[in-house]
Amino acid sequence: MTIFEAYIGGLHNFFSIWFFCLFQVTPFFLAYIIGLTMIEIGDRKWVEALSDIITGGILCLIGFMAGYIILGASATSISNIIFGYLTILNQFGGVFLLLMGLYFIGLFRIAEDKGKYYRRFGGLLIGFSFAMAYQPCVTPTLTSIYNLTKSSETVYRGTVMLSFYSLGISTAFSIAGLTISKTLSVDGLKNIRNIVQRISGGLLITMSILILANWMTIYKSYLVGWLLHEH
């Protein structure tokens, strides 16, 4: 396997039947990007706020990739440590998702100079929280990669492949997120931006409840069963 094949495998995950598994976190990632977009735009044009939106989105994806790679590289000591504290990390992530959701719905406000740092740092933690809560389906490409990451002799190569696989997933997230972000930022929808922002916050709160109540596995089972039944 080459790094290009690993990257395409991750990208293909989003645009194939395997999407039904990735859908476990997709709505919540998009909710974060959309909510972030509504806040960053304010009274500005989308193009003027684009750098802030992209920065927040990239930091979220960096957090997701970091968590995804660490958990996937099972033969490494850091992976073993993370797995040992996975329950606690999930609970912490659930609490932070709750706080970000409440921030999006406007339950509390932060001064703009501090709010920007909150959204930046928060993006990293949210992305990492997504990775901790996500339970990926083992695609054919991911099976080959996991076979490498399980052995101490090939874990480095496997980690590199896993990095490009997660980059492929993140690329697909970026395309979807920016497309929806641009669509919802048109002037014709300006009057409903606050509503869209609150809906985004509500979705983040929903995920926080799923995590804190330890219902993510139930949610995934229901989601996969429903999508397979429909198709």
C-alpha positions in Angstrom: 0.0 0.0 0.0 1.2 3.5 -0.8 0.4 6.8 1.0 -1.7 7.8 -2.1 -3.8 4.6 -1.8 -4.3 5.2 1.9 -5.4 8.8 1.2 -7.8 7.7 -1.5 -9.1 5.0 0.9 -10.0 7.6 3.5 -11.6 9.9 0.9 -13.5 7.0 -0.6 -14.8 6.2 2.9 -17.0 9.4 2.7 -18.2 8.8 -0.9 -19.1 5.2 -0.7 -21.3 2.7 1.1 -18.9 3.0 4.1 -20.3 6.5 4.6 -23.1 5.0 6.8 -20.5 4.3 9.5 -18.7 7.7 9.1 -22.2 9.3 9.5 -21.8 8.6 13.2 -19.8 11.8 13.5 -20.5 13.6 10.2 -23.7 15.6 11.3 -21.9 16.8 14.4 -18.8 17.9 12.6 -20.9 19.8 10.1 -22.9 21.3 12.9 -19.6 22.6 14.4 -18.5 24.1 11.1 -21.9 25.6 10.4 -22.2 27.1 13.9 -18.7 28.4 13.6 -19.5 30.0 10.3 -22.5 31.8 11.6 -20.5 33.2 14.5 -17.5 34.2 12.5 -19.5 35.9 9.7 -21.5 38.2 12.0 -22.1 41.3 9.8 -19.3 40.4 7.5 -19.3 38.7 4.1 -18.4 35.0 3.8 -15.2 35.9 2.0 -14.1 38.3 4.7 -14.7 35.6 7.4 -13.3 32.7 5.3 -9.8 32.7 6.9 -11.3 32.5 10.4 -13.7 29.7 9.3 -10.9 27.8 7.6 -8.7 28.2 10.7 -11.3 26.9 13.0 -12.2 24.0 10.7 -8.5 23.0 10.2 -7.9 23.0 13.9 -10.9 20.8 14.5 -9.7 18.4 11.8 -6.2 18.4 13.3 -7.7 17.4 16.6 -9.7 14.6 14.9 -6.7 13.3 13.0 -4.6 13.3 16.1 -7.1 11.3 18.1 -7.9 9.0 15.2 -4.2 8.2 14.6 -3.3 7.7 18.2 -6.2 5.2 18.7 -5.4 3.4 15.5 -1.7 2.9 16.1 -2.5 0.2 18.7 1.1 -1.0 19.0 2.4 2.3 20.4 2.6 3.1 24.1 0.7 6.3 23.7 -2.2 4.4 22.2 -2.2 2.0 25.2 -2.3 5.0 27.6 -5.1 6.6 25.7 -7.2 3.4 25.7 -6.6 3.1 29.4 -8.2 6.6 30.0 -10.7 6.4 27.1 -13.8 6.5 29.3 -12.5 9.6 31.1 -11.5 11.3 27.9 -14.9 10.6 26.4 -16.6 12.1 29.4 -14.4 15.2 29.2 -15.1 15.5 25.5 -18.9 15.2 26.2 -18.7 18.0 28.7 -16.8 20.3 26.3 -19.2 19.5 23.5 -22.0 20.5 25.8 -20.3 23.8 26.6 -19.7 24.6 22.9 -23.3 23.7 22.1 -24.5 26.1 24.8 -22.2 28.7 23.5 -23.6 28.3 20.0 -27.2 28.5 21.2 -26.3 31.7 23.0 -26.8 30.6 26.6 -23.6 32.3 27.5 -21.4 34.8 25.7 -17.6 35.4 25.7 -15.9 38.7 24.8 -14.9 38.6 21.2 -11.1 38.9 21.9 -11.4 35.8 24.2 -14.1 34.2 22.1 -11.8 33.8 19.1 -9.3 31.9 21.2 -12.1 29.8 22.7 -13.2 28.8 19.3 -9.7 28.0 18.1 -8.7 25.9 21.2 -12.2 24.5 21.3 -11.9 23.3 17.7 -8.9 21.2 18.6 -10.7 19.7 21.6 -13.9 19.1 19.7 -12.1 17.3 16.9 -10.2 15.2 19.4 -13.5 14.4 21.2 -15.0 13.3 17.9 -12.1 10.9 17.4 -12.5 9.5 20.9 -16.2 8.9 20.5 -16.0 7.6 16.9 -16.2 3.8 16.3 -15.0 3.4 12.7 -16.1 0.5 10.5 -13.1 -1.5 9.3 -13.0 -0.9 5.6 -10.7 -3.1 3.4 -8.1 -0.3 3.3 -8.4 0.2 7.0 -8.0 -3.5 7.6 -4.7 -3.5 5.8 -3.5 -0.4 7.8 -4.6 -1.9 11.1 -2.6 -5.1 10.3 0.5 -2.8 10.1 -0.3 -0.8 13.3 -0.8 -3.9 15.4 2.8 -5.0 15.1 5.7 -3.2 16.7 7.8 -4.0 13.6 5.5 -2.2 11.2 3.7 0.3 13.4 5.6 3.3 12.1 4.7 2.5 8.5 1.1 1.7 9.6 0.9 5.1 11.4 2.0 6.9 8.3 -0.7 5.1 6.3 -3.2 5.9 9.0 -2.3 9.5 8.9 -3.0 9.7 5.2 -6.2 7.7 5.5 -7.4 10.2 8.2 -6.3 13.0 5.9 -8.5 11.6 3.2 -11.5 11.6 5.6 -10.7 15.1 6.7 -10.5 16.3 3.1 -14.0 15.0 2.5 -15.2 16.7 5.7 -13.6 20.0 4.5 -15.3 19.8 1.1 -18.7 19.1 2.6 -18.2 21.7 5.4 -17.1 24.6 3.2 -19.8 23.9 0.6 -22.6 24.0 3.2 -20.9 26.9 5.0 -20.9 28.9 1.7 -24.5 28.0 0.9 -25.8 29.1 4.3 -23.9 32.3 4.3 -25.7 33.9 1.3 -27.4 37.2 2.0 -30.9 35.7 1.3 -30.5 33.5 4.4 -29.1 36.3 6.6 -32.3 36.5 8.7 -32.1 32.9 9.8 -28.4 32.7 10.7 -29.2 32.8 14.4 -31.7 30.0 14.0 -29.1 27.9 12.1 -26.5 28.7 14.7 -28.8 27.5 17.5 -29.7 24.3 15.6 -26.0 23.6 15.2 -25.6 24.1 19.0 -28.5 21.8 19.6 -26.8 19.0 17.6 -23.5 19.4 19.6 -25.6 19.2 22.8 -27.2 16.0 21.4 -23.8 14.4 20.8 -22.7 15.4 24.3 -25.7 13.6 25.7 -25.0 10.5 23.7 -21.4 10.5 24.9 -22.2 11.3 28.6 -24.9 8.7 28.7 -22.7 6.1 27.0 -25.2 5.8 24.2 -22.8 6.2 21.2 -22.7 2.4 20.6 -26.5 2.2 20.7 -26.7 5.2 18.4 -24.2 3.7 15.9 -26.1 0.3 15.9 -29.4 2.0 15.3 -27.9 4.3 12.6 -26.1 1.5 10.7 -29.2 -0.8 10.9 -31.5 1.9 9.6 -29.2 3.0 6.7 -28.6 -0.6 5.7 -32.3 -1.3 5.8 -33.0 1.8 3.6 -30.4 0.7 1.0 
